[in-house]
Amino acid sequence: MTRRLPEQPSGAMSRAARLCASLGTNKIREWLDGLHPHEVSALLHDWSFWARENQLPPQGDWFCWLVLAGRGFGKTRMGAEWVRSLVEGSTPLSAANNAPQRLALVGDSFADIRDVMVEGESGILACSAPGHRPEFEPSRRRLVWPNGAVAYLYSANDPDQLRGPQHHAAWADEIAKWYEGATAWSNLVLGLRLGRTPRVAATTTPRPLPWLKRLMAEPSTVTVSGRTLDNRAHLAPQFLAEVERLYAGTRLGAQELDGHLIDEVAGALWTRAMLESAQTPVAGTFTRIVVAVDPPASHGEKADACGIVVAGLTEDGAVHVLEDASCQGLRPIQWAERVVAAYERHGADRVVGEVNNGGDMVEAVLRQVAPGLSYRPVRASRGKMARAEPVAALYERGLVRHVTRFEALEDEMCSYTGASGEKSPDRLDALVWAVSELALGRMAVPHLVQL
């Protein structure tokens, strides 16, 4: 069983707040006037003095400190200050004994690590005292402290970067946002093998991811929960009033503001229970296998993913999802190579490609890699939810099965509602095209136009 610390009340106070409340303004001024400038500077950078109780590392023997908290709770500051304490010591006046010499900073992308974890308002550079501030070397993707400790930056978008390196400790930020979260996390953990007590702090707004639930259940994980309102003293009143007005009492508010892990999303076509029941090995011989691709309009870290899903039709009329080969950030020729590799690996009969955004480019780039590829373009004439509904109905009838757990794909399936502003569900789009090609056909789904 995971050890969950008691949730702190919204009025949980820091040592600084308690001191102010007990002494009053005049005595606080007298006390500050009596401090040496060196002591004032040390106090300014003493996180144990300013932090709320639920922002401090837990006591005892743990491997993962998992912080599941709402937006604006102060998660970034917690992670940055924890890294500082590992390198500098628990307070600015204490010497670091056996400080870790090699740390990992892992975020969703390098831009996120730089803009939030390193250079952000609550990042490591902003939190560090002048004499202890590390040097940021962007070209080498690392931070170097005066005492020789080094923190290396890794993007979770490329989990293989974490395969070789080893570290004493790591700070992993917004892990529920990671595109290939389970793979990146396992590679990170396998590299935490230096020193006597390697540890990782993971800070994130929660999402109902299977691998995150498994992490919470680990006996070596200590989970801390927190709400946006816990940090109200440092948030704009207008922001608090607006998000309370818009999201109070909603499932989204419970997740994004209260830090609760919500299993099912209202309005989504799939549920976790539905997908659990769809887990089954292949029974029978495939009569057809297709690879469906939903290409992105651009490439790079911030681009949409390229959805690539392989599915096969068995003799009993059931569709089996065989592989989610989706990727992100690759150039067209690179994702085309990935599509062709999946096509050949599974002995597929056809590639189905959505051409709403890419047009003839999709076929052209695929044929650069494999000129003899069997390919059919398809164009959507209605919205994503309308295309997905008949596919979801097949799941409800038990006619679509998953040969293994596809965590990232299943997360999109159980969270996408079609609401305005939602991120494009590229894996889900590819799945819908694959299942439609195999099981629905032109007459059954008139809004899927095969060209």
N, C-alpha and C positions, 0 to 999 in steps of 0.2 A: 504493500500500500504506500502511495505517495504521502509524504508528510506535508500537510498544508498549514501554513502559519495562520493564526486567527486574523481575519480581516480587521484592519484598523478602522475605527470610526472616522467619519469625514473630518472631525475636528482634531485628529491626531496631531500633536504638536512637536516641534523640534525643541532641542535644548535652548536655542536662542529665544524661541517664542515663550517657553515656560519661564525663562529668566526675566524677560520683559514683563510678563504678567505678574511675577512675584515682586519685582523691585520697583516698577514704575519708571516713568520717563526720566525724572530728575536723578534718581540714583543710578540709572543706567548711564547717564551722561557723566556722572562723577566717576563711575567705575571705568568707563572708557578713557576719561582724561588721565587716570592714574596708570594707564598701560604704557609701556615703552613702544615706540613706533614699530620695532621689530615684532613685538607681541601682537600689535594690531594687525600687521601684515599676515602673521601666522594665523591669527584668528579668522581673518577674511577667507583664507584658503583651507580652513579646517572643516571638512565636510561633516564630520561627526557632530559638530556644533550646530550646523544649519539644517541638516537633513531631518526629515520626519522619521519616526521609528520604522515605518514600513518601507523606507528607502535605504536602510542599512543592511549589509550582508547578514544572513542568518548565522547563528552560532552552531557549533557542532560539526560533525563529520558529514560532508555532502560533496557530491561531484558536480551537480548542475543546480545553479540558482536560477530558477525560471520565474520571470516576472511577467505576469499576465495582467495588464492594466489598461485603463481607458486612455483616450487621447489627452495629452496635456498633463498626465499624471507626474511626469518627471523621469520617465524611463531612460532617456538619453543621458541625463545628468547622472543617474545612478550608475549606468555602465561606465561612463567616463571617469567618475570618481573612484569606482572600484579598480579600474585599470591603474589610476594614479596611486591608490593605496598599495597595490602590488609592487609598484616600482619604487615609490618614495617612502613608504611606511604609512602607518595608520593615521598619523597627523603630520603637519608640516615641521614640527619640532622633533619628531622621532626619526631615527636613522633606520633605513630599510635593511633588515637582516636577511641575507640569502634571497635578495630580490630576484624574481624570475628574469632571466636574461632573454627569453624569446617568447613573444606573445603573438596571438593572431587576432586581427580585427576583421570580422566577416559581416558583410552587408549584402543587400540585394544586388547592388551594382557598385562599381568603383565611384560613380558620381554620388551615390548615397553615402558611401563611407567618407568620402572627402567632405561633402557639403554638410553632413549631419554629425557623424561620429568624430571627425577630426577637426574641421573648421567651423562647425555650427555654433550657435549661441550657447549651447550647453555641451559642446564637444570638448575633447581632451585639451586642445590648445587654449580655449577660453577659460577652462577650469584650473589650469596649471599656474602656480606661482612663478614669477619671472626667473628665479634662480633654478627652477626645476623643469622649466618648459622644454619639451623635446623639440628637436629639429625635424620638420616635415620635409621629406624628400619625395615629391610626387613622381618623379621619373623612375625612382626605384621602388615606389609603392611601399614606403616604410616610414616609421617614426623612430628617431634615435634619441635616447635620453642622455643627459650628461654622465650618468653612472654606467653607461654602456648597454643598458637594456634596449631591446629593439622590438617593435611591434610591426608585423607585416600585414599588408592589406590584401584581402582575398574577396573576389566577387562570387557570391553563391550561384550566379548565372553560369559559372564554369566550375562545376564541382571537382573536376579532375585536377584543378590547381592545388587542391588540398590533399591529394593522394600522397605526395612525397614528403612534404615538410613536417617537422615535429615541433611541439611547443610545450611550454610549461603551463600556460593558461590561455584562455580566449574569451573575447567578448563578441557575442553574436547578436546583431540587432535586427529587429523586425523579422524574426524567423518565419512567422506565419505568412509573410509576403514573398518568401523565396520561391522562385519559379520551380526549381528542382530541389525542394526543401529536404526530403528524406535522404536523397543521395548526398547533398552537400553536408547535412548534419552528420551522417555516418562517417564520411571522409574526415570531417573535422575532429570528431571524437576519436577516431583511430589514430590521429596524429598527436593527441594529448598524452604523451608518454615520457615527458621529461620531468625530472624532479621527483620528490616523494609524494606530493599531493597535487597533482594536476587538477585544475578546475575550469569550469566554463560558466559565465553569466550570460543568460539569454533573455533579452528584453523584447517584448512584442505586445501588440494589440491582438487578442485571441481570435482565432478562426477555427472552425470544427474540422481540423485535419486529422486523419487517422494517426499519422506518425507523431503529431503533437500530443494526442491523447496517450499514446504509448509512452512518450517521454514523461508526461505527468505521472504515469503509473509506476515509473521506475523507483525502487526503494532509495536510490541515491540522489533523487531529485527533491529539492525543497521548492514548493510553489508559493509565490506571494501574489495576492490579488490586490487591486487598487482601483479607485474611481477617479474620474476627471475632477470631481469636486474636492477630492483630498488636497488638491493643489490650488484651490481657489484663490489663495492669497497672491499667487503669481500669474493669474490669468485675467484677461480683460473682462470686466463685468458684462459688457455687451455680448462678448462671445458666449459666456456662460448662460446668459438669459436667452440667447438665440437658440443654442443647441438644446437647452432645456425645453423651450417652446416647441421645437421641431421634433425632437426625438424622445422626450420623456415618455416612458411607458411602452415604447416600441421595442421590437426584437433587435433592431439595429442599434438603438440606444443602449440596450442591455449589453451588447457586445462592444460597441465603440466607445461608450462613456463609462459604463460600470465595470468593464473588463470581464464580463461573464462569457464563458464558452457556450455558444448556442448551437445545438446539434442540427436543428432543421430550420431552413429559411422559408418563411411564408412566401408563397408565390412561385417557388421553384417547382419544376416538373418532376424531379427525382427526389427520393429520400434515401437516407443511408440504409434503411431497412430494405428498400427495394433493390439496392445494389448489392447488399449482403446476400440476398437470395439469388442474385444473378451469378454469383461466383460458382463456377463448375468447370470441370475438365471437359475437353472436347469428346463428344461421343458420336462416332460416325465419320464418314468420308466427306471431304469438301468437294462440292460441285463447282464452286466459284470462289475466288479470293480477289479482293480489290484493295487498292491503296487510295485513300482519299486525302487530298491536300487542300488546305485553306491558306493561300499564300499571303504574306504580309505586304503592305504597300511600301514599306521602307525597311532598312536594316539598322542595326546598332542596338546599344543597350536599352534604349527607351522605346524601341519599335515594338509593335505587336508581335506575338509569337507566330510561327508558321505551324499550323496544325497539320499533323501527319498521323493518320490512324489506319491500321490494317485490320480488315475484318473478312471472315469467311462464312459461306453458306453451306450447311451440312445437308445430308439427304433428307433429314426430317423437317427441313424448312426453318431451322433455327439459325440465327446469325451469331457467330462467335467473334468477339473483339479479341484480336490476337496480339496487337502491339500498339502502344502509343509512342511514336517516334518523333513527336513534336520537338521543336527547337526554337531558340530565340536569338536574335542578334546576327544571324548569318546572312551573308550576301546571297542573291538569287542562285548563283551557280553552286553555292555550298548547300543550300537546302534542297536544291534539285538533286544533288549527289546523294543526299540522305533519303530522298523519296525513291530514287532508283535502287539504292542499296536495299531498302525495305521490299521493294517490288521483286528483286532477284532473290532475296533471302527467303521469302515466303512462296516463291513460284507463283506470283499473282497473275491474274488474267488481264487486269486493266488498272490504269491510274485514272481517277476521277478528280478533276481540278476545277475549283470555283474560279470564274473569270470576271466576276463583278468589278474587282479592282485591277487585276493584272491583265485582263484581256488576252490577246495573242501572246503576250510575253511569257505566260505560264507554259504553254506548249513549246514555245521556242527554246526556253532555257532547259526544259526537260529533254528535248531532242538533242541539245548540245551534248548532253551526258550519254543519252541512249537513243540514237536515231530510230531504232526499230520498236520503240516503246508503244504498247497499245494504250491509247489515251482517249478520253472523252471529256470535253469541256461541259460544265453545267453552270447555269446562271440562276441566281435567286431572284424571284419576282415579288416575294413577300418577306416579312420580317423574320428574324431568327426564331422567335417563340412560335410563330405559325409553322415554320419548318420543323421545329423540334417536337411539337405536340404529337404527331402520328408516330414518331419514333419512341417517345415516352410511353405511348399506348402499347407498343410492342413489348416493352420492358414489363409493363403491368401484366401482360398475358404470358410472360415467361418465355418469349420468343427471341430475346436477345440475352446472351450470356457473356461473361468475362472470364477468360481462361486464367487470369491472375488479378491481383489488385493493382489498379492504375490510379494511384493516389491523386496526382495532379489533375487528371481528366475527371475523376469522380468528384473532386472538390468543385470544379467548374459546373458539373452537372447538378450538384446539390445546392449551389449557391446562386446560380444565374436566374434572375427573374424578369429580365427585359426592361427593368426600370431605367429611366433616363440617367445617364452619367456612369452606368456600369461599364467596367472594362470589357472589351470584346472577348468572348469565350472561344478562342481560336481552336482549342482542342475539341470542344463540344461541337463546333461547326463542322470540323472534319469528321467527327463521329456520325453526325446527322447525314452527311453526304454518303458515307460508306454504307450505313444501314439502309438508307433510302435506295441506293443503287442495287443492293442485294435483295431487299425484302419488300419494297413498296412499288417501285416502278413508276413509269410515266402516267399511267391512267389513275393509279391510286392517289397520287399526290400531284395534282395539276399545277401547283405553284413551284414545283421543281422542274425547270425547263432544261432538257438535255439538248444540246446543240449539235 
